Amino acid sequence: MVKQVGEALGLEVAVRGKLERLRGTLSKLAGRGWPRKLPDGRFTTRL
């Protein structure tokens, strides 16, 4: 989940605006094939 990624990166996860920006970045990277976006909206690594 984006919140877990934000925690791992040391971002302030209580502020929703910071997570929305991270969600957009993860979606762009998923489009390039780096992480994989699951149908329920979670992200996972490519195996």
N, C-alpha and C positions, 0 to 999 in steps of 0.2 A: 504494500500500500504506500501511497505517497507520503503519509505521515511517518512511516517507518524509515523511508529513504531520507526524509528530512531530519529525523533524529540521528541517523547514522552520519549525516553530513554536518551535524551540529547547528542546524537552523532552529529558529524559534518556532516550534510547531503550534503554539497556542495562537499565533497570528495567522488567520486564514489566508490573508493576501499573499503571504510568503509561500504558502503551500500551492496556491493556484498558479503562481509563476513556475514553480517546480513541476507541477502537473503538465503544464504546457511544454516545458523543456523535455520531460520524459516522453511525451507524445511525439514530439519531433524526432527524438532519437529512436523511438519505436518504428517510426516511418522509414528510418534508414536501416532498420534491422538490428540495432544494438540490443536493447531489451525487447522483450515480447510483451505485448499488451493482451491480457486475457479478456474474454467477453464480459466478465463482471467488473472490469475497470482496474484490476490489479495489474502490476507489472512484475515480470520475472526475468531471470537471465536466460539467454539463449543457450541451449545445450546441443 
